[in-house]
Amino acid sequence: FVVFSSVAGTFGGAGQGNYAAANAFLDALAEVRRAEGLAGLSLGWGAWAQDAGMTGTLSQADMRRMARAGMVPLSPEQGLALFEAAVAVGRAAVVAARFDVSAVRAQGWVPHLLRGLVRGVRRSAASVPVAGDGALVRRLAGLGQADRVRLVVELVRGEVATVLGHASPQLVEVRREFRELGFDSLTAVELRNRLNVATGLRLPATLVFDYPTPVVLAEFLLGELLGEKADVIIPTSVVPAADDPIVIVGMACRYPGGVASAEDLWRLVAEGGDGISEFPTRRGWDLGALYNPDAEHRGTSYVCEGGFLHEAGEFDPGFFGISPREALAMDPQQRLLL
Protein backbone atom coordinates (compact mmCIF):
# COMPACT_ATOMS: atom_id res chain seq x y z
CA PHE A 1 0.00 0.00 0.00
CA VAL A 2 2.05 2.91 -1.32
CA VAL A 3 0.88 6.52 -1.68
CA PHE A 4 2.72 9.27 -3.51
CA SER A 5 3.23 12.32 -1.33
CA SER A 6 5.50 15.36 -1.73
CA VAL A 7 8.38 16.95 0.15
CA ALA A 8 5.95 19.84 0.71
CA GLY A 9 4.25 17.70 3.35
CA THR A 10 7.54 17.53 5.27
CA PHE A 11 9.22 20.85 4.55
CA GLY A 12 6.14 22.96 3.93
CA GLY A 13 5.86 25.30 0.99
CA ALA A 14 5.43 29.05 0.91
CA GLY A 15 2.16 29.85 -0.85
CA GLN A 16 1.29 26.13 -0.98
CA GLY A 17 -0.32 25.60 2.40
CA ASN A 18 -3.21 23.58 0.98
CA TYR A 19 -0.88 21.35 -1.06
CA ALA A 20 1.44 20.80 1.90
CA ALA A 21 -1.49 19.90 4.16
CA ALA A 22 -2.87 17.39 1.66
CA ASN A 23 0.47 15.61 1.42
CA ALA A 24 0.97 15.70 5.18
CA PHE A 25 -2.37 13.87 5.40
CA LEU A 26 -1.01 11.11 3.15
CA ASP A 27 2.08 10.79 5.37
CA ALA A 28 -0.15 10.56 8.45
CA LEU A 29 -2.37 7.96 6.76
CA ALA A 30 0.63 5.70 6.20
CA GLU A 31 1.72 6.18 9.82
CA VAL A 32 -1.77 5.25 11.08
CA ARG A 33 -1.92 2.16 8.90
CA ARG A 34 1.49 1.01 10.14
CA ALA A 35 0.42 1.60 13.75
CA GLU A 36 -2.63 -0.61 13.14
CA GLY A 37 -0.49 -3.43 11.72
CA LEU A 38 -1.44 -2.72 8.10
CA ALA A 39 0.76 -2.09 5.09
CA GLY A 40 1.52 1.55 4.46
CA LEU A 41 4.23 3.65 2.83
CA SER A 42 4.07 7.35 1.93
CA LEU A 43 6.77 8.55 -0.47
CA GLY A 44 7.47 12.28 -0.20
CA TRP A 45 8.83 12.95 -3.67
CA GLY A 46 11.02 15.80 -4.72
CA ALA A 47 10.65 17.19 -8.25
CA TRP A 48 11.26 14.93 -11.23
CA ALA A 49 13.14 16.03 -14.34
CA GLN A 50 10.38 15.37 -16.84
CA ASP A 51 7.91 17.50 -18.78
CA ALA A 52 4.83 15.62 -17.62
CA GLY A 53 2.60 15.36 -14.60
CA MET A 54 2.90 18.03 -11.91
CA THR A 55 6.51 18.80 -12.85
CA GLY A 56 5.35 19.66 -16.36
CA THR A 57 3.50 22.73 -15.05
CA LEU A 58 6.60 24.26 -13.48
CA SER A 59 8.14 27.26 -15.21
CA GLN A 60 11.84 27.90 -15.64
CA ALA A 61 11.62 30.40 -12.78
CA ASP A 62 10.14 27.66 -10.57
CA MET A 63 12.96 25.29 -11.48
CA ARG A 64 15.61 27.94 -10.81
CA ARG A 65 14.03 28.68 -7.43
CA MET A 66 14.12 25.02 -6.48
CA ALA A 67 17.74 24.73 -7.62
CA ARG A 68 18.76 27.72 -5.47
CA ALA A 69 17.07 26.06 -2.50
CA GLY A 70 19.18 22.95 -3.16
CA MET A 71 16.46 20.71 -4.62
CA VAL A 72 17.80 18.86 -7.67
CA PRO A 73 15.32 17.20 -10.08
CA LEU A 74 15.27 13.41 -10.14
CA SER A 75 15.78 11.48 -13.35
CA PRO A 76 13.31 8.62 -13.94
CA GLU A 77 16.10 6.13 -13.25
CA GLN A 78 16.96 7.79 -9.94
CA GLY A 79 13.27 7.95 -9.01
CA LEU A 80 12.78 4.24 -9.61
CA ALA A 81 15.90 3.44 -7.62
CA LEU A 82 14.65 5.55 -4.72
CA PHE A 83 11.27 3.83 -4.93
CA GLU A 84 12.89 0.42 -4.50
CA ALA A 85 15.10 1.72 -1.67
CA ALA A 86 12.14 3.28 0.14
CA VAL A 87 10.14 0.05 0.02
CA ALA A 88 13.09 -1.76 1.60
CA VAL A 89 13.56 0.78 4.41
CA GLY A 90 10.55 -0.46 6.35
CA ARG A 91 9.30 2.95 7.48
CA ALA A 92 5.88 4.52 7.07
CA ALA A 93 6.99 7.85 5.54
CA VAL A 94 10.12 8.45 3.50
CA VAL A 95 11.38 11.52 1.63
CA ALA A 96 12.70 10.62 -1.82
CA ALA A 97 14.58 13.64 -3.12
CA ARG A 98 18.00 14.89 -4.24
CA PHE A 99 19.71 17.79 -2.52
CA ASP A 100 22.68 19.84 -3.68
CA VAL A 101 24.48 20.31 -0.38
CA SER A 102 26.66 23.14 -1.68
CA ALA A 103 23.59 25.06 -2.92
CA VAL A 104 21.88 24.67 0.45
CA ARG A 105 25.02 25.83 2.21
CA ALA A 106 25.33 28.84 -0.14
CA GLN A 107 22.01 30.20 1.12
CA GLY A 108 23.76 31.13 4.37
CA TRP A 109 21.19 29.31 6.48
CA VAL A 110 20.14 25.70 6.62
CA PRO A 111 16.59 24.49 7.26
CA HIS A 112 16.37 22.58 10.51
CA LEU A 113 15.40 19.33 8.77
CA LEU A 114 18.60 19.38 6.66
CA ARG A 115 21.11 20.16 9.40
CA GLY A 116 22.07 16.52 9.70
CA LEU A 117 22.83 16.47 5.99
CA VAL A 118 24.46 19.87 5.44
CA ARG A 119 27.50 20.79 7.49
CA GLY A 120 29.47 24.01 7.69
CA VAL A 121 26.67 26.57 8.18
CA ARG A 122 24.63 26.58 11.32
CA ARG A 123 22.82 29.71 12.39
CA SER A 124 20.37 29.44 15.21
CA ALA A 125 17.71 32.06 15.84
CA ALA A 126 19.63 33.25 18.87
CA SER A 127 22.75 33.89 16.78
CA VAL A 128 20.97 36.05 14.20
CA PRO A 129 21.38 39.73 15.12
CA VAL A 130 18.18 41.72 15.21
CA ALA A 131 19.78 45.10 14.52
CA GLY A 132 21.43 44.23 11.22
CA ASP A 133 24.63 42.60 10.05
CA GLY A 134 27.64 44.18 11.74
CA ALA A 135 29.83 44.48 8.62
CA LEU A 136 27.04 46.01 6.59
CA VAL A 137 26.15 48.46 9.37
CA ARG A 138 29.79 49.54 9.73
CA ARG A 139 30.04 50.08 6.00
CA LEU A 140 26.86 52.18 6.00
CA ALA A 141 28.07 54.22 8.97
CA GLY A 142 30.99 55.55 6.95
CA LEU A 143 28.85 56.82 4.08
CA GLY A 144 26.71 59.86 3.48
CA GLN A 145 22.95 59.49 3.25
CA ALA A 146 22.82 59.41 -0.55
CA ASP A 147 25.52 56.73 -0.74
CA ARG A 148 23.79 54.72 1.99
CA VAL A 149 20.57 54.64 0.02
CA ARG A 150 22.45 53.77 -3.17
CA LEU A 151 24.25 50.88 -1.47
CA VAL A 152 21.09 49.32 -0.02
CA VAL A 153 19.17 49.83 -3.27
CA GLU A 154 21.91 47.93 -5.13
CA LEU A 155 21.77 45.21 -2.47
CA VAL A 156 18.02 44.84 -3.00
CA ARG A 157 18.39 44.93 -6.80
CA GLY A 158 21.00 42.19 -6.69
CA GLU A 159 18.82 39.89 -4.60
CA VAL A 160 15.76 40.64 -6.75
CA ALA A 161 17.73 39.84 -9.92
CA THR A 162 18.86 36.53 -8.42
CA VAL A 163 15.35 35.52 -7.36
CA LEU A 164 13.82 36.44 -10.74
CA GLY A 165 16.69 34.92 -12.73
CA HIS A 166 17.86 38.14 -14.39
CA ALA A 167 21.35 38.25 -15.86
CA SER A 168 22.08 41.64 -14.27
CA PRO A 169 20.71 43.74 -11.39
CA GLN A 170 20.54 46.62 -13.86
CA LEU A 171 17.48 44.96 -15.39
CA VAL A 172 15.52 45.55 -12.17
CA GLU A 173 13.59 48.83 -12.29
CA VAL A 174 13.74 50.20 -8.76
CA ARG A 175 10.47 52.15 -8.92
CA ARG A 176 8.30 49.39 -10.37
CA GLU A 177 6.16 47.40 -7.98
CA PHE A 178 7.32 43.90 -7.14
CA ARG A 179 4.14 42.35 -8.53
CA GLU A 180 4.83 44.08 -11.85
CA LEU A 181 8.39 42.77 -11.79
CA GLY A 182 6.99 39.22 -11.59
CA PHE A 183 6.88 38.38 -7.88
CA ASP A 184 4.40 35.91 -6.44
CA SER A 185 4.02 34.54 -2.91
CA LEU A 186 6.83 32.02 -3.40
CA THR A 187 9.39 34.42 -4.80
CA ALA A 188 8.37 36.98 -2.16
CA VAL A 189 9.31 34.57 0.61
CA GLU A 190 12.55 33.65 -1.14
CA LEU A 191 13.53 37.32 -1.41
CA ARG A 192 12.71 37.80 2.26
CA ASN A 193 14.93 34.85 3.18
CA ARG A 194 17.83 36.13 1.09
CA LEU A 195 17.55 39.61 2.58
CA ASN A 196 17.45 38.07 6.06
CA VAL A 197 20.84 36.52 5.34
CA ALA A 198 22.26 39.60 3.59
CA THR A 199 21.23 42.07 6.30
CA GLY A 200 21.00 39.95 9.45
CA LEU A 201 17.53 41.30 10.09
CA ARG A 202 14.40 39.33 10.91
CA LEU A 203 12.03 40.43 8.17
CA PRO A 204 8.35 39.52 7.69
CA ALA A 205 7.13 37.24 4.91
CA THR A 206 4.90 40.08 3.69
CA LEU A 207 7.93 42.30 3.01
CA VAL A 208 7.37 42.93 -0.71
CA PHE A 209 3.69 43.66 -0.12
CA ASP A 210 4.35 46.06 2.76
CA TYR A 211 7.12 47.87 0.83
CA PRO A 212 6.03 47.42 -2.80
CA THR A 213 9.02 48.74 -4.78
CA PRO A 214 12.77 48.08 -4.49
CA VAL A 215 13.53 51.71 -3.59
CA VAL A 216 10.83 51.82 -0.89
CA LEU A 217 12.05 48.49 0.48
CA ALA A 218 15.64 49.77 0.49
CA GLU A 219 14.64 52.83 2.51
CA PHE A 220 12.91 50.58 5.04
CA LEU A 221 15.93 48.28 5.32
CA LEU A 222 18.24 51.25 5.76
CA GLY A 223 16.15 52.52 8.65
CA GLU A 224 16.10 49.07 10.26
CA LEU A 225 19.84 48.55 9.85
CA LEU A 226 20.76 51.92 11.39
CA GLY A 227 17.98 51.90 13.98
CA GLU A 228 16.39 54.99 12.49
CA LYS A 229 12.63 55.17 12.72
CA ALA A 230 10.44 57.50 10.74
CA ASP A 231 8.94 60.41 12.63
CA VAL A 232 5.45 59.71 13.86
CA ILE A 233 3.04 62.51 13.00
CA ILE A 234 0.40 62.90 15.69
CA PRO A 235 -2.73 64.52 14.28
CA THR A 236 -4.12 67.50 16.11
CA SER A 237 -7.38 66.92 17.92
CA VAL A 238 -10.54 68.00 16.16
CA VAL A 239 -13.19 69.78 18.22
CA PRO A 240 -16.69 69.01 16.93
CA ALA A 241 -18.95 71.96 16.21
CA ALA A 242 -22.71 71.49 16.10
CA ASP A 243 -23.38 74.59 14.00
CA ASP A 244 -21.08 73.79 11.06
CA PRO A 245 -22.90 73.73 7.71
CA ILE A 246 -22.75 70.60 5.58
CA VAL A 247 -20.65 71.31 2.52
CA ILE A 248 -20.23 69.05 -0.51
CA VAL A 249 -16.61 69.61 -1.53
CA GLY A 250 -16.49 67.05 -4.30
CA MET A 251 -18.70 64.59 -6.13
CA ALA A 252 -17.76 62.09 -8.81
CA CYS A 253 -20.61 60.81 -10.97
CA ARG A 254 -20.54 58.03 -13.52
CA TYR A 255 -24.08 56.97 -14.33
CA PRO A 256 -26.00 55.69 -17.35
CA GLY A 257 -27.31 58.28 -19.74
CA GLY A 258 -23.94 59.93 -20.32
CA VAL A 259 -23.69 61.30 -16.78
CA ALA A 260 -20.04 62.14 -16.09
CA SER A 261 -20.37 64.93 -13.51
CA ALA A 262 -22.66 66.31 -10.84
CA GLU A 263 -23.91 68.89 -13.35
CA ASP A 264 -24.85 66.11 -15.79
CA LEU A 265 -26.77 64.33 -13.06
CA TRP A 266 -28.71 67.46 -12.06
CA ARG A 267 -29.50 68.15 -15.70
CA LEU A 268 -30.73 64.59 -16.31
CA VAL A 269 -33.03 64.80 -13.28
CA ALA A 270 -34.29 68.32 -14.04
CA GLU A 271 -35.05 67.48 -17.66
CA GLY A 272 -36.64 64.15 -16.83
CA GLY A 273 -34.06 62.41 -19.01
CA ASP A 274 -33.70 58.67 -19.58
CA GLY A 275 -30.50 56.76 -18.78
CA ILE A 276 -31.71 53.52 -20.37
CA SER A 277 -30.13 52.44 -23.65
CA GLU A 278 -29.59 49.36 -25.82
CA PHE A 279 -26.90 46.83 -24.95
CA PRO A 280 -23.32 48.08 -25.44
CA THR A 281 -21.68 46.86 -28.63
CA ARG A 282 -18.06 47.12 -27.44
CA ARG A 283 -18.06 44.63 -24.57
CA GLY A 284 -17.46 41.49 -26.61
CA TRP A 285 -20.95 40.20 -25.82
CA ASP A 286 -22.76 37.86 -28.20
CA LEU A 287 -25.86 40.04 -28.44
CA GLY A 288 -27.66 37.59 -30.68
CA ALA A 289 -27.42 34.81 -28.09
CA LEU A 290 -27.91 37.11 -25.09
CA TYR A 291 -31.52 38.06 -25.83
CA ASN A 292 -34.42 35.63 -25.43
CA PRO A 293 -38.02 36.86 -25.04
CA ASP A 294 -38.78 33.96 -22.68
CA ALA A 295 -38.28 35.33 -19.15
CA GLU A 296 -37.95 31.77 -17.80
CA HIS A 297 -35.04 30.89 -20.09
CA ARG A 298 -31.83 30.58 -18.04
CA GLY A 299 -28.66 32.44 -18.95
CA THR A 300 -30.29 35.03 -21.21
CA SER A 301 -31.99 38.41 -20.91
CA TYR A 302 -35.61 38.93 -21.93
CA VAL A 303 -35.04 42.69 -22.35
CA CYS A 304 -32.82 44.42 -24.90
CA GLU A 305 -32.11 47.58 -22.92
CA GLY A 306 -30.67 48.63 -19.59
CA GLY A 307 -28.68 51.22 -17.70
CA PHE A 308 -25.13 50.82 -18.97
CA LEU A 309 -21.84 52.64 -18.57
CA HIS A 310 -20.67 52.41 -22.16
CA GLU A 311 -17.15 53.68 -21.42
CA ALA A 312 -16.42 50.83 -18.98
CA GLY A 313 -15.11 48.73 -21.85
CA GLU A 314 -12.21 51.16 -22.29
CA PHE A 315 -10.74 50.14 -18.92
CA ASP A 316 -7.13 48.91 -19.13
CA PRO A 317 -6.84 46.19 -16.46
CA GLY A 318 -3.15 45.52 -17.12
CA PHE A 319 -2.22 49.07 -16.16
CA PHE A 320 -3.63 48.45 -12.68
CA GLY A 321 -2.26 44.91 -12.36
CA ILE A 322 -5.74 43.38 -12.64
CA SER A 323 -6.36 40.19 -14.58
CA PRO A 324 -8.87 40.30 -17.47
CA ARG A 325 -11.09 37.78 -15.66
CA GLU A 326 -11.16 39.92 -12.52
CA ALA A 327 -11.86 43.03 -14.61
CA LEU A 328 -14.97 41.41 -16.10
CA ALA A 329 -16.33 40.77 -12.60
CA MET A 330 -15.69 44.33 -11.39
CA ASP A 331 -18.42 46.91 -11.00
CA PRO A 332 -18.30 49.13 -14.13
CA GLN A 333 -18.33 52.21 -11.87
CA GLN A 334 -15.18 50.91 -10.16
CA ARG A 335 -13.49 50.53 -13.51
CA LEU A 336 -14.29 54.12 -14.44
CA LEU A 337 -13.22 55.34 -11.00
CA LEU A 338 -9.79 53.76 -11.50
C-alpha positions as CSV (number, residue, x, y, z in Angstrom):
1,F,0.0,0.0,0.0
2,V,2.1,2.9,-1.3
3,V,0.9,6.5,-1.7
4,F,2.7,9.3,-3.5
5,S,3.2,12.3,-1.3
6,S,5.5,15.4,-1.7
7,V,8.4,17.0,0.1
8,A,5.9,19.8,0.7
9,G,4.3,17.7,3.4
10,T,7.5,17.5,5.3
11,F,9.2,20.9,4.6
12,G,6.1,23.0,3.9
13,G,5.9,25.3,1.0
14,A,5.4,29.1,0.9
15,G,2.2,29.8,-0.9
16,Q,1.3,26.1,-1.0
17,G,-0.3,25.6,2.4
18,N,-3.2,23.6,1.0
19,Y,-0.9,21.4,-1.1
20,A,1.4,20.8,1.9
21,A,-1.5,19.9,4.2
22,A,-2.9,17.4,1.7
23,N,0.5,15.6,1.4
24,A,1.0,15.7,5.2
25,F,-2.4,13.9,5.4
26,L,-1.0,11.1,3.2
27,D,2.1,10.8,5.4
28,A,-0.1,10.6,8.5
29,L,-2.4,8.0,6.8
30,A,0.6,5.7,6.2
31,E,1.7,6.2,9.8
32,V,-1.8,5.3,11.1
33,R,-1.9,2.2,8.9
34,R,1.5,1.0,10.1
35,A,0.4,1.6,13.7
36,E,-2.6,-0.6,13.1
37,G,-0.5,-3.4,11.7
38,L,-1.4,-2.7,8.1
39,A,0.8,-2.1,5.1
40,G,1.5,1.6,4.5
41,L,4.2,3.7,2.8
42,S,4.1,7.3,1.9
43,L,6.8,8.6,-0.5
44,G,7.5,12.3,-0.2
45,W,8.8,13.0,-3.7
46,G,11.0,15.8,-4.7
47,A,10.7,17.2,-8.2
48,W,11.3,14.9,-11.2
49,A,13.1,16.0,-14.3
50,Q,10.4,15.4,-16.8
51,D,7.9,17.5,-18.8
52,A,4.8,15.6,-17.6
53,G,2.6,15.4,-14.6
54,M,2.9,18.0,-11.9
55,T,6.5,18.8,-12.9
56,G,5.3,19.7,-16.4
57,T,3.5,22.7,-15.1
58,L,6.6,24.3,-13.5
59,S,8.1,27.3,-15.2
60,Q,11.8,27.9,-15.6
61,A,11.6,30.4,-12.8
62,D,10.1,27.7,-10.6
63,M,13.0,25.3,-11.5
64,R,15.6,27.9,-10.8
65,R,14.0,28.7,-7.4
66,M,14.1,25.0,-6.5
67,A,17.7,24.7,-7.6
68,R,18.8,27.7,-5.5
69,A,17.1,26.1,-2.5
70,G,19.2,23.0,-3.2
71,M,16.5,20.7,-4.6
72,V,17.8,18.9,-7.7
73,P,15.3,17.2,-10.1
74,L,15.3,13.4,-10.1
75,S,15.8,11.5,-13.4
76,P,13.3,8.6,-13.9
77,E,16.1,6.1,-13.3
78,Q,17.0,7.8,-9.9
79,G,13.3,8.0,-9.0
80,L,12.8,4.2,-9.6
81,A,15.9,3.4,-7.6
82,L,14.7,5.6,-4.7
83,F,11.3,3.8,-4.9
84,E,12.9,0.4,-4.5
85,A,15.1,1.7,-1.7
86,A,12.1,3.3,0.1
87,V,10.1,0.0,0.0
88,A,13.1,-1.8,1.6
89,V,13.6,0.8,4.4
90,G,10.5,-0.5,6.3
91,R,9.3,2.9,7.5
92,A,5.9,4.5,7.1
93,A,7.0,7.9,5.5
94,V,10.1,8.5,3.5
95,V,11.4,11.5,1.6
96,A,12.7,10.6,-1.8
97,A,14.6,13.6,-3.1
98,R,18.0,14.9,-4.2
99,F,19.7,17.8,-2.5
100,D,22.7,19.8,-3.7
101,V,24.5,20.3,-0.4
102,S,26.7,23.1,-1.7
103,A,23.6,25.1,-2.9
104,V,21.9,24.7,0.4
105,R,25.0,25.8,2.2
106,A,25.3,28.8,-0.1
107,Q,22.0,30.2,1.1
108,G,23.8,31.1,4.4
109,W,21.2,29.3,6.5
110,V,20.1,25.7,6.6
111,P,16.6,24.5,7.3
112,H,16.4,22.6,10.5
113,L,15.4,19.3,8.8
114,L,18.6,19.4,6.7
115,R,21.1,20.2,9.4
116,G,22.1,16.5,9.7
117,L,22.8,16.5,6.0
118,V,24.5,19.9,5.4
119,R,27.5,20.8,7.5
120,G,29.5,24.0,7.7
121,V,26.7,26.6,8.2
122,R,24.6,26.6,11.3
123,R,22.8,29.7,12.4
124,S,20.4,29.4,15.2
125,A,17.7,32.1,15.8
126,A,19.6,33.2,18.9
127,S,22.7,33.9,16.8
128,V,21.0,36.1,14.2
129,P,21.4,39.7,15.1
130,V,18.2,41.7,15.2
131,A,19.8,45.1,14.5
132,G,21.4,44.2,11.2
133,D,24.6,42.6,10.0
134,G,27.6,44.2,11.7
135,A,29.8,44.5,8.6
136,L,27.0,46.0,6.6
137,V,26.1,48.5,9.4
138,R,29.8,49.5,9.7
139,R,30.0,50.1,6.0
140,L,26.9,52.2,6.0
141,A,28.1,54.2,9.0
142,G,31.0,55.5,6.9
143,L,28.8,56.8,4.1
144,G,26.7,59.9,3.5
145,Q,22.9,59.5,3.2
146,A,22.8,59.4,-0.6
147,D,25.5,56.7,-0.7
148,R,23.8,54.7,2.0
149,V,20.6,54.6,0.0
150,R,22.4,53.8,-3.2
151,L,24.3,50.9,-1.5
152,V,21.1,49.3,0.0
153,V,19.2,49.8,-3.3
154,E,21.9,47.9,-5.1
155,L,21.8,45.2,-2.5
156,V,18.0,44.8,-3.0
157,R,18.4,44.9,-6.8
158,G,21.0,42.2,-6.7
159,E,18.8,39.9,-4.6
160,V,15.8,40.6,-6.7
161,A,17.7,39.8,-9.9
162,T,18.9,36.5,-8.4
163,V,15.4,35.5,-7.4
164,L,13.8,36.4,-10.7
165,G,16.7,34.9,-12.7
166,H,17.9,38.1,-14.4
167,A,21.4,38.3,-15.9
168,S,22.1,41.6,-14.3
169,P,20.7,43.7,-11.4
170,Q,20.5,46.6,-13.9
171,L,17.5,45.0,-15.4
172,V,15.5,45.5,-12.2
173,E,13.6,48.8,-12.3
174,V,13.7,50.2,-8.8
175,R,10.5,52.1,-8.9
176,R,8.3,49.4,-10.4
177,E,6.2,47.4,-8.0
178,F,7.3,43.9,-7.1
179,R,4.1,42.3,-8.5
180,E,4.8,44.1,-11.8
181,L,8.4,42.8,-11.8
182,G,7.0,39.2,-11.6
183,F,6.9,38.4,-7.9
184,D,4.4,35.9,-6.4
185,S,4.0,34.5,-2.9
186,L,6.8,32.0,-3.4
187,T,9.4,34.4,-4.8
188,A,8.4,37.0,-2.2
189,V,9.3,34.6,0.6
190,E,12.6,33.6,-1.1
191,L,13.5,37.3,-1.4
192,R,12.7,37.8,2.3
193,N,14.9,34.8,3.2
194,R,17.8,36.1,1.1
195,L,17.6,39.6,2.6
196,N,17.5,38.1,6.1
197,V,20.8,36.5,5.3
198,A,22.3,39.6,3.6
199,T,21.2,42.1,6.3
200,G,21.0,40.0,9.5
201,L,17.5,41.3,10.1
202,R,14.4,39.3,10.9
203,L,12.0,40.4,8.2
204,P,8.3,39.5,7.7
205,A,7.1,37.2,4.9
206,T,4.9,40.1,3.7
207,L,7.9,42.3,3.0
208,V,7.4,42.9,-0.7
209,F,3.7,43.7,-0.1
210,D,4.3,46.1,2.8
211,Y,7.1,47.9,0.8
212,P,6.0,47.4,-2.8
213,T,9.0,48.7,-4.8
214,P,12.8,48.1,-4.5
215,V,13.5,51.7,-3.6
216,V,10.8,51.8,-0.9
217,L,12.0,48.5,0.5
218,A,15.6,49.8,0.5
219,E,14.6,52.8,2.5
220,F,12.9,50.6,5.0
221,L,15.9,48.3,5.3
222,L,18.2,51.3,5.8
223,G,16.1,52.5,8.7
224,E,16.1,49.1,10.3
225,L,19.8,48.6,9.9
226,L,20.8,51.9,11.4
227,G,18.0,51.9,14.0
228,E,16.4,55.0,12.5
229,K,12.6,55.2,12.7
230,A,10.4,57.5,10.7
231,D,8.9,60.4,12.6
232,V,5.4,59.7,13.9
233,I,3.0,62.5,13.0
234,I,0.4,62.9,15.7
235,P,-2.7,64.5,14.3
236,T,-4.1,67.5,16.1
237,S,-7.4,66.9,17.9
238,V,-10.5,68.0,16.2
239,V,-13.2,69.8,18.2
240,P,-16.7,69.0,16.9
241,A,-19.0,72.0,16.2
242,A,-22.7,71.5,16.1
243,D,-23.4,74.6,14.0
244,D,-21.1,73.8,11.1
245,P,-22.9,73.7,7.7
246,I,-22.7,70.6,5.6
247,V,-20.7,71.3,2.5
248,I,-20.2,69.0,-0.5
249,V,-16.6,69.6,-1.5
250,G,-16.5,67.1,-4.3
251,M,-18.7,64.6,-6.1
252,A,-17.8,62.1,-8.8
253,C,-20.6,60.8,-11.0
254,R,-20.5,58.0,-13.5
255,Y,-24.1,57.0,-14.3
256,P,-26.0,55.7,-17.3
257,G,-27.3,58.3,-19.7
258,G,-23.9,59.9,-20.3
259,V,-23.7,61.3,-16.8
260,A,-20.0,62.1,-16.1
261,S,-20.4,64.9,-13.5
262,A,-22.7,66.3,-10.8
263,E,-23.9,68.9,-13.3
264,D,-24.8,66.1,-15.8
265,L,-26.8,64.3,-13.1
266,W,-28.7,67.5,-12.1
267,R,-29.5,68.1,-15.7
268,L,-30.7,64.6,-16.3
269,V,-33.0,64.8,-13.3
270,A,-34.3,68.3,-14.0
271,E,-35.0,67.5,-17.7
272,G,-36.6,64.1,-16.8
273,G,-34.1,62.4,-19.0
274,D,-33.7,58.7,-19.6
275,G,-30.5,56.8,-18.8
276,I,-31.7,53.5,-20.4
277,S,-30.1,52.4,-23.7
278,E,-29.6,49.4,-25.8
279,F,-26.9,46.8,-24.9
280,P,-23.3,48.1,-25.4
281,T,-21.7,46.9,-28.6
282,R,-18.1,47.1,-27.4
283,R,-18.1,44.6,-24.6
284,G,-17.5,41.5,-26.6
285,W,-20.9,40.2,-25.8
286,D,-22.8,37.9,-28.2
287,L,-25.9,40.0,-28.4
288,G,-27.7,37.6,-30.7
289,A,-27.4,34.8,-28.1
290,L,-27.9,37.1,-25.1
291,Y,-31.5,38.1,-25.8
292,N,-34.4,35.6,-25.4
293,P,-38.0,36.9,-25.0
294,D,-38.8,34.0,-22.7
295,A,-38.3,35.3,-19.2
296,E,-37.9,31.8,-17.8
297,H,-35.0,30.9,-20.1
298,R,-31.8,30.6,-18.0
299,G,-28.7,32.4,-19.0
300,T,-30.3,35.0,-21.2
301,S,-32.0,38.4,-20.9
302,Y,-35.6,38.9,-21.9
303,V,-35.0,42.7,-22.4
304,C,-32.8,44.4,-24.9
305,E,-32.1,47.6,-22.9
306,G,-30.7,48.6,-19.6
307,G,-28.7,51.2,-17.7
308,F,-25.1,50.8,-19.0
309,L,-21.8,52.6,-18.6
310,H,-20.7,52.4,-22.2
311,E,-17.1,53.7,-21.4
312,A,-16.4,50.8,-19.0
313,G,-15.1,48.7,-21.8
314,E,-12.2,51.2,-22.3
315,F,-10.7,50.1,-18.9
316,D,-7.1,48.9,-19.1
317,P,-6.8,46.2,-16.5
318,G,-3.2,45.5,-17.1
319,F,-2.2,49.1,-16.2
320,F,-3.6,48.4,-12.7
321,G,-2.3,44.9,-12.4
322,I,-5.7,43.4,-12.6
323,S,-6.4,40.2,-14.6
324,P,-8.9,40.3,-17.5
325,R,-11.1,37.8,-15.7
326,E,-11.2,39.9,-12.5
327,A,-11.9,43.0,-14.6
328,L,-15.0,41.4,-16.1
329,A,-16.3,40.8,-12.6
330,M,-15.7,44.3,-11.4
331,D,-18.4,46.9,-11.0
332,P,-18.3,49.1,-14.1
333,Q,-18.3,52.2,-11.9
334,Q,-15.2,50.9,-10.2
335,R,-13.5,50.5,-13.5
336,L,-14.3,54.1,-14.4
337,L,-13.2,55.3,-11.0
338,L,-9.8,53.8,-11.5
